[in-house]
Amino acid sequence: MDRTNPATGESLEPVPDDSEADVEAALDRAAETFEEWKGASIQKRQQLLAAAGDVLRENADEYAELMTEEMGKPIDAAVAEAEKCAWVCDYYAENAAEHLQDDHHAGDPHVETYVSYEPLGPILAVMPWNFPFWQVFRFAAPHLTAGNVGLLKHASNVPGCAEAIQEVFEEAGYPEGVFQSLIVGSDEIDSIIEDDRVKAVTLTGSARAGRSVGSAAGENLKKSVLELGGSDPFVVLDDADLDSAAETGARARTINSGQSCIAAKRFVVHTEIYDEFLGKFRDEMEALTVGDPTDEETDVGPQAREDLMEDLHEQVQQTVDAGATLELGGEPLDGESAGNPSIDSGGFYYPPTILTDVPRDSAAACEEVFGPVAAVFEVEDEAEAVEVANDVHLGLGASVWTDDLERGKRVAHRFEAGCTFVNELVKSDPRLPFGGVKDSGYGRELAEHGIEEFVNKKTVWVQEADANEESVGIGVE
């Protein structure tokens, strides 16, 4: 796998691909390991997961530097990502046994009935580059602890992160084969999904990738979970705290240099406070520091790849050509144009950008814009705000800003999204289920709901031998 440092445009040392024989050996190893791993006690699995959390904390700086080098994440955010991975390990190390305990139900006399939660086998995880550690651990922490084994096909620009994650589990003491990284291209995904040794698949990525993976899984009657990105609305109503909304809105749009599925992307603002909010929001966006991601003072680093930056700029140009007004930013940066010597002229930098008067059928309104570009819409009332918020094919997250919490809850329930927030940016939390609706995918990650996605919810009926004559409903479905 070839790698490029997005902050400089310079090539990094390539990571060797896995051969066809390597993949075959990994699949054999996964199947063999599963037969032993599924028999390990839940307490043993939880102990190992807690140890993985310790490894992450002890080496957070090292992992952060690797993330920053491969995909350009600002270093403070990269450290925070490693620490969040430790948190999800802690969560399931403490709660997995409770989530997976047998669920007893009332039944006939002399009968015990319950649901047991049993692992499926090797699970393929196809993961993206933007949160190269978190999105993997969001998968691995629950599903390894449930007794499955994991196979990771990571994005091609972060193979070093893929190898490092496997090493986390090895250092924590997991048996060989419980978690393996496959350094292969996207063209090999379908054949791995089709392999009988793989029992299910999960993907975080684009809707296009989701359709491909979901189709391959469906054709082979395998369970899948898809998290497919979003175009999240950030609704500011007329009674909102504008200082808080503007400050948080700028952070929500530019977190991870704008490269987040749950970043606020479409700002839907009530007409009565539109001008005031826009002024505050512009000030907040303009104050952000764009620069070297290894510098702790940097707020916005480079885009992860040159082609992604070019695609982002094309969306901005198309939206302006359609009639939008460019309020801020809108051109790729180099050190000279940014007035910032920490920006390498070979890097892939795009500035915080604001578009207003955005046509409802333009690129910034209809597509996921994966970079620090905010599309701002002016609406007359709450009803129009909800209409604009829902006027998109994606439905991952949404937030609303208002001083009236009952009003906020009412609007939150009207959003067509999997995650809704009142007076807070959209974020993932190990204690809460995460996922979307519409073209943002299906299934849930995290919390109790997430760990149940890749288990066999097995009904168990235990009846006293001499009670058969009293049973009813035999042979009736």
Order of alpha helices (4+ residues) and beta strands (2+ residues): beta-beta-alpha-alpha-alpha-alpha-beta-beta-beta-alpha-beta-alpha-beta-alpha-beta-alpha-beta-beta-alpha-beta-alpha-alpha-beta-alpha-beta-alpha-beta-alpha-beta-beta-alpha-beta-beta-beta-alpha-beta
